[in-house]
Amino acid sequence: MKRSRQSLMSGVLSLTGCVALSLSGCKVPEADAAESKSPPKKAPTANVVPVSATAPAEPVKARTPFAAAREAFERNSVNANPFADSNGSIPPSWQYSGPMFSLSHDYPQTPVAPPANPPWIAALRGQPISKANALAYVNALKAYIAPSMQTLLYNYPRWDAAKEGWYNEPWLASIRESIHGTYVGSEFPAATFAASGLKVDMTTYVLTYYDKVAASALGQVWGKTAMSPTLTNTSAQFPEGSIVIKVALTSALAKDWPVMQGASLWPVYVPPPNGPTGAKPVTMNASIMQFDIIVKDTKTAPKTGWVFSTLVYDMRVPGSPWDKMIPLGAMWGDDPNVNSTLNPGTPLQETVINPAAPAYSTATLGWGGRLSGPNDGAVVAPASFNGQIVPAVQASSCMSCHSVAEWPMKTFLLPTTTMPPTVVGDALVLEQPGSAAWMKWFQDNPGNVPLDPGTVPMDFDMVFAFKSLPAWQAATQGNSGMRAFEAVDLLRGTQPVNPRDLKYNGQ
């Protein structure tokens, strides 16, 4: 049951102001807002478990996708309660008085049957997935989850994740903000989307839900307490028909980025983007930009077992806000037989991109045009390989990033030459694009085969491998399991340029 502000505040603060999702009638700072003129009130923290330690010393601000996510972890130590809702920082009522995020974690402890005749498979009309029918597949998935997801996105006061049968991953309270439970995805310089008119650097915020079929895998790993995860070659394998979604918001509003004109807004309680390092959180609006849907479908994708799809906001499309979330594309494999560097004109056979997708959403496609959304950071800028620095390289895709889901992680999320990654100046050192070493990241292995021998396969779930398990290890053993990544900071004394580190993509 989602917690109301009344329960969080124990009746101390009154429920005044609007609860409309757009917050159009509230005094809410925008993404680049200055401090509010109203005097702040100290928010009680009843029913919210505080973080287990104080934040470390203020780090050096680096305007890179890596830095934003890194700072989110640095601000808080891992919460010792795996099922805490958020970081414990509650907005004052004069900023926000609506419902608050409540972690849905009563995972099914036994498998849950998927739909008998999945409509997304029916949309293929008995044919293999291809350019001709992939977007119909995505639209069928979108329609299937529409009733619950439209409530989540556009009618938050009525959202009850547990009742709707959607679940969250544990151990991430320390980085979750308290209104929607989002956490930092990435930070992008304005230049990334200059062609579509982005005027300011932007930060993205993400939120993931697993349906009840997928959540049984969470139950297999975490059990009832989440204190002693079961880590075997089969425990993290998702059942057929599992669906995982991710909402991605951007701090850029229409005045900052014209392509977000008319986008639905979510309030989030976060440190203001583009503000000073160490700034206190404020309630601000963020635009709903991207919505990912992945489904375990071994019939449609017999090689990998998964179909990844991405919806993006398109202001040109008529209709409801949900209608305006259109497919960017789908992928069910990484086209290991297509070397997009050596043969750049060769069509991909396992990715389909919607030709009608808005231009901003295709600016950050992955290697050779493989699927990657504007939140996903597949373009490394700058990059270094063979001793030369180049302005930008398409270096990833949805599935190549997720293929590294293993525990412990022995390979980095991007095709880097070393683990931990190496930087030269501000450039991330990569394998030669298209080389045999590079192609390690672009294979069609199933999710029960880890990228590296001797590791536990996580079935393409990067939350397990790169978020929840490191947080669990830090809380219970004092070792985050991320030492190799943390060591990169020592190379130059500042955070390296790295669009994937400590970032949750796709799921």
C-alpha positions as CSV (number, residue, x, y, z in Angstrom):
1,M,0.0,0.0,0.0
2,K,1.5,3.3,-1.0
3,R,2.2,5.5,2.0
4,S,0.4,8.8,2.2
5,R,2.1,11.9,3.4
6,Q,-0.2,11.8,6.4
7,S,1.4,8.5,7.6
8,L,4.9,9.7,6.8
9,M,4.4,13.0,8.7
10,S,2.4,11.4,11.6
11,G,-0.2,14.1,11.2
12,V,2.3,16.9,11.9
13,L,2.1,18.6,8.6
14,S,-1.3,19.3,7.0
15,L,-2.2,18.1,3.6
16,T,-2.5,21.5,1.8
17,G,-1.7,22.2,-1.8
18,C,-2.5,20.1,-4.9
19,V,-1.8,16.5,-5.5
20,A,-2.2,16.8,-9.3
21,L,0.6,15.0,-11.1
22,S,1.5,18.0,-13.1
23,L,1.7,20.2,-9.9
24,S,0.4,23.0,-12.1
25,G,-1.2,24.6,-9.1
26,C,1.7,24.2,-6.7
27,K,4.7,26.4,-6.0
28,V,7.2,23.9,-7.3
29,P,10.7,24.9,-8.4
30,E,11.5,23.9,-11.9
31,A,14.6,22.0,-12.9
32,D,16.8,25.1,-12.8
33,A,14.9,26.8,-9.9
34,A,16.4,29.0,-7.3
35,E,15.6,28.5,-3.7
36,S,12.0,29.0,-2.7
37,K,11.0,32.2,-0.9
38,S,8.9,30.3,1.6
39,P,10.7,29.4,4.8
40,P,11.5,25.7,5.0
41,K,10.0,23.5,7.6
42,K,11.8,20.6,9.2
43,A,10.2,17.4,8.0
44,P,9.6,14.6,10.4
45,T,11.0,11.2,9.3
46,A,8.4,8.9,10.9
47,N,8.1,5.6,9.0
48,V,11.2,6.3,7.0
49,V,14.4,4.5,8.0
50,P,17.3,7.0,7.8
51,V,20.6,6.2,6.1
52,S,23.1,4.4,8.2
53,A,25.8,7.0,8.2
54,T,26.5,10.6,7.3
55,A,27.5,11.6,3.8
56,P,31.2,11.8,3.0
57,A,33.1,14.9,2.2
58,E,31.9,16.9,-0.8
59,P,33.4,15.5,-4.0
60,V,34.6,17.5,-7.0
61,K,31.8,18.2,-9.4
62,A,32.4,16.7,-12.8
63,R,29.8,17.3,-15.6
64,T,29.7,13.7,-16.9
65,P,27.0,11.0,-16.9
66,F,29.2,9.1,-14.5
67,A,29.4,12.0,-12.0
68,A,25.7,12.4,-11.4
69,A,25.2,8.7,-10.5
70,R,28.4,8.6,-8.5
71,E,27.4,11.6,-6.4
72,A,24.1,10.0,-5.6
73,F,25.9,7.1,-3.9
74,E,28.5,9.4,-2.3
75,R,25.8,11.4,-0.6
76,N,24.5,8.4,1.4
77,S,25.8,5.3,2.9
78,V,23.8,2.1,2.1
79,N,20.7,1.8,4.2
80,A,20.9,-1.3,6.4
81,N,17.2,-2.0,5.9
82,P,16.8,-3.6,2.5
83,F,13.1,-2.7,2.3
84,A,13.3,1.0,3.3
85,D,11.3,3.2,1.0
86,S,13.7,6.0,0.3
87,N,16.6,8.1,1.5
88,G,14.5,9.5,4.3
89,S,14.5,13.1,3.0
90,I,10.9,14.2,2.9
91,P,9.8,17.4,1.1
92,P,8.1,20.1,3.3
93,S,4.4,20.4,2.8
94,W,4.7,23.8,1.2
95,Q,6.6,22.2,-1.6
96,Y,4.7,18.9,-2.0
97,S,1.7,17.3,-0.2
98,G,0.9,14.3,-2.3
99,P,1.4,10.6,-2.0
100,M,4.9,9.2,-1.3
101,F,6.8,6.2,-2.7
102,S,6.3,2.9,-0.9
103,L,8.6,0.0,-1.9
104,S,6.6,-3.0,-3.2
105,H,8.5,-6.1,-2.0
106,D,6.2,-8.9,-1.0
107,Y,7.7,-11.0,-3.8
108,P,6.0,-14.2,-5.0
109,Q,7.9,-17.1,-3.5
110,T,6.7,-19.5,-6.2
111,P,6.4,-19.1,-9.9
112,V,3.5,-17.2,-11.3
113,A,1.9,-18.3,-14.6
114,P,2.2,-15.8,-17.5
115,P,-0.7,-15.1,-19.8
116,A,-1.8,-18.2,-21.7
117,N,-1.8,-16.5,-25.1
118,P,0.4,-13.4,-24.8
119,P,-1.0,-10.6,-27.1
120,W,2.5,-9.5,-28.0
121,I,3.3,-12.9,-29.5
122,A,-0.1,-12.9,-31.2
123,A,0.8,-9.6,-32.8
124,L,3.5,-11.4,-34.8
125,R,0.7,-13.4,-36.6
126,G,2.7,-16.6,-36.5
127,Q,5.8,-15.0,-38.2
128,P,9.3,-14.6,-36.8
129,I,9.9,-11.1,-35.4
130,S,11.3,-8.8,-38.0
131,K,11.2,-5.3,-39.4
132,A,7.7,-6.0,-40.7
133,N,6.1,-6.8,-37.3
134,A,8.4,-5.7,-34.5
135,L,6.6,-2.4,-33.8
136,A,3.3,-4.2,-33.7
137,Y,4.9,-6.5,-31.0
138,V,5.9,-3.4,-29.0
139,N,2.5,-1.8,-29.3
140,A,0.9,-5.0,-28.1
141,L,3.1,-5.0,-25.1
142,K,2.3,-1.4,-24.5
143,A,-1.4,-2.0,-24.7
144,Y,-1.1,-5.0,-22.3
145,I,0.5,-3.0,-19.5
146,A,-1.5,0.2,-20.2
147,P,-4.2,0.0,-17.5
148,S,-1.7,-0.1,-14.6
149,M,1.0,2.0,-16.2
150,Q,-1.3,4.8,-17.1
151,T,-2.3,4.9,-13.4
152,L,1.4,5.0,-12.3
153,L,2.3,7.7,-14.9
154,Y,-0.7,10.0,-14.9
155,N,-2.8,9.3,-11.8
156,Y,-0.3,8.8,-9.0
157,P,-2.7,9.4,-6.1
158,R,-4.5,6.2,-7.2
159,W,-1.4,4.2,-7.7
160,D,-0.9,1.1,-5.5
161,A,1.9,-1.0,-6.8
162,A,1.3,-4.0,-4.5
163,K,-2.4,-4.1,-5.5
164,E,-1.6,-3.8,-9.2
165,G,1.0,-6.6,-9.0
166,W,4.2,-4.6,-9.6
167,Y,7.3,-4.9,-7.5
168,N,10.6,-3.0,-6.9
169,E,14.1,-4.2,-6.2
170,P,15.5,-4.0,-2.6
171,W,18.5,-2.3,-1.1
172,L,18.3,1.0,-3.1
173,A,16.7,3.2,-0.5
174,S,19.8,5.3,0.0
175,I,19.6,6.6,-3.6
176,R,15.8,6.8,-4.0
177,E,14.1,10.1,-3.6
178,S,11.0,10.0,-1.5
179,I,8.1,11.1,-3.8
180,H,8.3,8.5,-6.7
181,G,11.3,6.4,-5.6
182,T,13.4,7.4,-8.6
183,Y,17.2,7.5,-8.6
184,V,19.7,9.2,-10.8
185,G,20.2,7.6,-14.2
186,S,22.7,9.8,-15.9
187,E,23.8,13.3,-16.5
188,F,24.2,14.6,-20.1
189,P,25.8,17.8,-21.3
190,A,23.6,20.0,-23.4
191,A,25.9,19.2,-26.4
192,T,24.6,15.7,-26.5
193,F,21.2,16.9,-27.7
194,A,22.2,20.2,-29.2
195,A,20.6,19.4,-32.5
196,S,17.2,19.1,-30.9
197,G,17.7,22.4,-28.9
198,L,18.7,21.3,-25.4
199,K,19.9,24.5,-23.7
200,V,21.1,23.2,-20.4
201,D,22.9,20.1,-19.0
202,M,20.3,17.6,-17.9
203,T,20.0,14.8,-15.4
204,T,17.8,11.8,-15.8
205,Y,15.9,9.9,-13.1
206,V,14.7,6.3,-13.4
207,L,12.3,4.0,-11.7
208,T,11.9,0.2,-12.3
209,Y,9.0,-2.1,-11.7
210,Y,8.8,-5.9,-12.2
211,D,5.4,-7.6,-12.9
212,K,4.3,-10.5,-10.7
213,V,5.7,-13.0,-13.1
214,A,9.2,-11.4,-13.1
215,A,9.0,-10.7,-9.4
216,S,9.1,-14.4,-8.6
217,A,12.8,-14.2,-9.7
218,L,13.3,-11.5,-7.1
219,G,11.7,-13.8,-4.6
220,Q,14.1,-16.6,-5.6
221,V,17.1,-14.5,-5.0
222,W,16.1,-12.3,-2.1
223,G,13.6,-14.5,-0.2
224,K,11.6,-12.8,2.5
225,T,14.4,-10.9,4.2
226,A,16.8,-10.0,1.4
227,M,19.6,-10.5,3.9
228,S,21.0,-13.8,2.4
229,P,20.5,-13.9,-1.4
230,T,20.5,-17.2,-3.1
231,L,23.1,-17.0,-5.9
232,T,23.2,-20.0,-8.1
233,N,23.3,-20.6,-11.8
234,T,19.5,-20.7,-11.9
235,S,18.3,-18.5,-9.0
236,A,18.3,-15.3,-11.0
237,Q,16.7,-16.7,-14.1
238,F,13.4,-15.0,-15.0
239,P,10.3,-17.1,-15.9
240,E,8.9,-17.0,-19.4
241,G,6.5,-14.0,-19.8
242,S,8.3,-11.8,-17.3
243,I,7.9,-8.1,-17.9
244,V,10.1,-5.4,-16.5
245,I,9.5,-1.7,-17.1
246,K,11.5,1.4,-16.5
247,V,10.4,5.0,-16.5
248,A,13.0,7.6,-17.3
249,L,12.5,11.3,-16.6
250,T,14.6,14.3,-17.6
251,S,15.2,17.4,-15.6
252,A,14.9,19.3,-18.8
253,L,11.5,21.0,-19.3
254,A,10.0,22.4,-22.4
255,K,11.7,25.8,-21.8
256,D,15.0,24.0,-21.7
257,W,14.4,21.5,-24.4
258,P,11.6,22.2,-27.0
259,V,11.0,18.5,-27.7
260,M,9.6,18.1,-24.2
261,Q,6.7,20.5,-25.0
262,G,3.5,19.0,-23.5
263,A,5.3,16.2,-21.8
264,S,3.7,14.9,-18.5
265,L,5.6,16.0,-15.4
266,W,6.5,14.1,-12.2
267,P,7.5,15.9,-9.0
268,V,10.8,14.6,-7.6
269,Y,12.6,15.6,-4.4
270,V,16.2,15.8,-5.5
271,P,19.2,18.2,-5.4
272,P,18.7,20.7,-8.2
273,P,20.5,19.8,-11.4
274,N,23.1,22.3,-12.5
275,G,23.1,23.6,-8.9
276,P,26.1,23.7,-6.5
277,T,27.7,20.5,-5.3
278,G,26.1,19.5,-2.0
279,A,22.9,21.4,-2.6
280,K,19.9,20.4,-0.5
281,P,17.0,18.7,-2.3
282,V,14.0,20.6,-3.6
283,T,10.8,19.5,-5.1
284,M,10.9,20.0,-8.8
285,N,9.2,18.8,-12.0
286,A,10.8,16.4,-14.4
287,S,9.6,15.4,-17.8
288,I,8.6,11.8,-18.7
289,M,10.9,11.2,-21.6
290,Q,11.4,7.4,-22.0
291,F,9.6,4.2,-21.0
292,D,11.3,0.8,-21.5
293,I,9.6,-2.5,-21.6
294,I,11.4,-5.8,-21.7
295,V,9.8,-9.2,-21.8
296,K,11.2,-12.8,-21.4
297,D,10.1,-14.4,-24.6
298,T,12.2,-17.4,-25.7
299,K,9.8,-18.2,-28.5
300,T,10.3,-14.9,-30.2
301,A,13.9,-14.5,-29.2
302,P,15.3,-18.1,-28.9
303,K,19.0,-17.0,-28.8
304,T,18.9,-14.4,-26.0
305,G,15.5,-15.1,-24.5
306,W,14.5,-11.5,-24.3
307,V,12.9,-8.7,-26.3
308,F,13.9,-5.2,-25.4
309,S,11.8,-2.2,-26.4
310,T,11.8,1.5,-25.8
311,L,9.0,4.1,-25.9
312,V,9.9,7.8,-26.2
313,Y,7.9,11.0,-25.9
314,D,6.8,12.5,-29.2
315,M,5.0,15.9,-28.9
316,R,3.8,15.6,-32.5
317,V,1.5,12.7,-31.9
318,P,-2.1,13.5,-31.1
319,G,-4.1,12.0,-28.3
320,S,-3.4,11.3,-24.7
321,P,-0.1,11.4,-22.9
322,W,0.2,7.6,-23.2
323,D,-0.5,7.9,-26.9
324,K,2.4,10.3,-27.2
325,M,4.8,7.6,-25.9
326,I,5.7,5.9,-29.2
327,P,8.1,3.0,-30.0
328,L,11.7,4.1,-30.6
329,G,12.4,0.5,-31.5
330,A,13.0,-3.1,-30.4
331,M,15.8,-5.5,-30.3
332,W,16.0,-9.3,-29.5
333,G,19.7,-9.8,-30.2
334,D,23.0,-7.9,-30.7
335,D,23.6,-8.9,-34.3
336,P,27.0,-10.6,-33.7
337,N,27.3,-11.3,-37.4
338,V,27.1,-7.6,-38.4
339,N,30.3,-5.7,-37.9
340,S,29.0,-2.1,-38.0
341,T,32.5,-0.6,-38.1
342,L,33.9,-2.7,-40.9
343,N,30.6,-2.8,-42.8
344,P,28.7,0.3,-41.7
345,G,26.0,-0.1,-44.4
346,T,25.0,-3.7,-43.4
347,P,21.4,-3.8,-42.2
348,L,20.8,-5.1,-38.7
349,Q,18.7,-8.2,-38.4
350,E,18.0,-8.1,-34.7
351,T,17.2,-4.4,-34.1
352,V,14.3,-2.4,-35.6
353,I,14.2,1.3,-35.2
354,N,10.9,3.2,-35.8
355,P,11.4,5.5,-38.8
356,A,8.8,7.8,-37.4
357,A,10.6,8.2,-34.0
358,P,11.4,11.8,-33.0
359,A,14.9,12.9,-34.1
360,Y,16.1,13.6,-30.6
361,S,15.5,9.9,-29.6
362,T,17.7,8.6,-32.4
363,A,20.7,10.9,-31.6
364,T,22.0,8.4,-29.1
365,L,21.4,5.0,-30.8
366,G,24.0,2.4,-30.1
367,W,26.7,0.8,-32.2
368,G,25.7,0.7,-35.8
369,G,22.2,1.9,-34.9
370,R,21.4,-0.8,-32.4
371,L,18.7,0.1,-29.9
372,S,19.6,2.5,-27.2
373,G,17.3,5.3,-25.9
374,P,18.2,8.9,-25.0
375,N,18.5,8.0,-21.3
376,D,20.9,5.1,-22.0
377,G,24.2,6.7,-22.7
378,A,25.4,4.4,-25.5
379,V,27.6,7.2,-27.0
380,V,30.9,7.7,-25.3
381,A,32.2,11.2,-25.7
382,P,35.2,11.6,-25.8
383,A,36.7,8.2,-26.4
384,S,40.2,6.8,-26.9
385,F,41.3,3.7,-28.9
386,N,44.5,2.8,-30.5
387,G,46.2,5.8,-28.9
388,Q,43.9,8.3,-30.6
389,I,41.2,10.4,-29.0
390,V,37.9,10.9,-30.9
391,P,35.0,13.2,-30.1
392,A,32.4,10.4,-29.8
393,V,31.9,6.7,-30.4
394,Q,28.7,4.6,-30.5
395,A,29.8,1.9,-28.0
396,S,26.9,0.0,-26.7
397,S,23.3,-1.1,-27.0
398,C,20.5,-2.1,-24.6
399,M,21.4,-5.8,-24.8
400,S,25.2,-5.4,-24.9
401,C,25.1,-3.5,-21.7
402,H,22.7,-6.0,-20.0
403,S,24.8,-8.9,-21.3
404,V,27.3,-8.1,-18.6
405,A,24.8,-8.9,-15.9
406,E,26.8,-11.4,-13.8
407,W,27.9,-11.7,-10.2
408,P,30.6,-10.7,-9.4
409,M,31.1,-8.5,-12.4
410,K,34.4,-9.2,-14.1
411,T,33.7,-7.2,-17.3
412,F,32.8,-3.6,-17.6
413,L,29.5,-2.4,-19.1
414,L,31.2,-0.9,-22.1
415,P,33.9,-2.4,-24.3
416,T,36.8,-1.1,-22.4
417,T,40.4,-2.4,-22.6
418,T,40.7,-2.9,-18.8
419,M,38.7,-3.6,-15.7
420,P,38.5,-1.2,-14.1
421,P,38.3,1.1,-17.1
422,T,41.2,3.4,-18.0
423,V,40.9,7.1,-19.0
424,V,43.2,9.3,-20.9
425,G,42.5,12.9,-20.0
426,D,38.7,12.9,-20.2
427,A,38.5,10.0,-22.7
428,L,37.4,6.5,-21.8
429,V,39.8,4.0,-23.3
430,L,37.9,1.5,-25.5
431,E,38.7,-1.6,-27.5
432,Q,39.1,-0.9,-31.2
433,P,35.5,-0.7,-32.5
434,G,34.7,-3.8,-34.5
435,S,37.7,-5.8,-33.3
436,A,37.4,-9.3,-31.9
437,A,37.9,-7.9,-28.4
438,W,35.1,-5.4,-29.0
439,M,32.7,-8.1,-30.2
440,K,32.7,-9.8,-26.8
441,W,30.0,-7.3,-25.9
442,F,27.9,-8.0,-29.0
443,Q,27.0,-11.7,-28.8
444,D,23.7,-13.5,-28.7
445,N,24.2,-15.5,-25.5
446,P,21.2,-16.6,-23.4
447,G,20.7,-15.1,-20.0
448,N,21.8,-18.3,-18.2
449,V,25.3,-18.0,-19.7
450,P,27.5,-15.4,-18.0
451,L,29.9,-13.3,-20.0
452,D,32.8,-14.5,-17.9
453,P,33.4,-18.0,-16.6
454,G,33.1,-18.5,-12.9
455,T,30.4,-15.9,-12.4
456,V,26.7,-16.3,-11.6
457,P,24.5,-15.3,-14.6
458,M,21.9,-12.7,-13.8
459,D,19.7,-13.1,-17.0
460,F,20.3,-9.6,-18.4
461,D,19.2,-7.9,-15.1
462,M,21.6,-5.1,-14.3
463,V,19.8,-4.2,-11.1
464,F,21.0,-7.5,-9.6
465,A,24.5,-7.1,-10.8
466,F,25.2,-3.4,-10.6
467,K,22.8,-2.0,-7.9
468,S,21.2,-4.3,-5.4
469,L,23.9,-6.9,-4.9
470,P,26.7,-4.3,-4.4
471,A,24.4,-2.5,-2.0
472,W,23.6,-5.7,-0.1
473,Q,27.3,-6.5,0.1
474,A,28.2,-3.0,1.3
475,A,25.5,-3.1,4.0
476,T,26.2,-6.6,5.3
477,Q,30.0,-7.1,4.7
478,G,31.3,-3.5,4.4
479,N,32.4,-4.2,0.9
480,S,30.4,-2.9,-2.0
481,G,31.7,-5.3,-4.6
482,M,32.5,-2.2,-6.7
483,R,36.1,-1.7,-5.6
484,A,37.3,-2.1,-9.2
485,F,35.0,0.7,-10.3
486,E,35.8,2.9,-7.4
487,A,39.5,2.5,-8.2
488,V,39.1,4.4,-11.4
489,D,38.6,7.6,-9.4
490,L,42.2,7.3,-8.3
491,L,43.6,7.5,-11.9
492,R,43.3,11.2,-12.1
493,G,41.9,12.2,-8.8
494,T,38.5,13.0,-10.3
495,Q,35.6,10.9,-11.7
496,P,36.4,9.4,-15.1
497,V,34.2,10.1,-18.1
498,N,31.9,7.1,-18.1
499,P,28.3,7.1,-19.2
500,R,27.5,3.7,-17.7
501,D,29.2,3.5,-14.3
502,L,26.9,3.2,-11.4
503,K,24.0,3.8,-13.8
504,Y,21.0,1.5,-14.2
505,N,20.1,1.1,-17.9
506,G,17.1,-0.6,-19.5
507,Q,15.7,-2.3,-16.5
